[in-house]
Amino acid sequence: MKKIQELNTKRRYYILKHKKEDANGLENAMTKAIKEQAKKKQYTSN
């Protein structure tokens, strides 16, 4: 029983860690895509 609890704790930690990385990766990809599209249309930020 102790082994199951230990593995469950590790699994939760693993999921939380990778969830943050995926979310950040998606955010970065979207930001990059928007900036590239703006550059093609020659938009600038003031």
Stockholm file with secondary structure:
# STOCKHOLM 1.0

chainA/1-46         MKKIQELNTKRRYYILKHKKEDANGLENAMTKAIKEQAKKKQYTSN
#=GR chainA/1-46 SS CHHHHHHHHHHHHHHHHHHHHHHHHHHHHHHHHHHHHHHHTTCCCC
#=GC SS_cons        CHHHHHHHHHHHHHHHHHHHHHHHHHHHHHHHHHHHHHHHTTCCCC
//
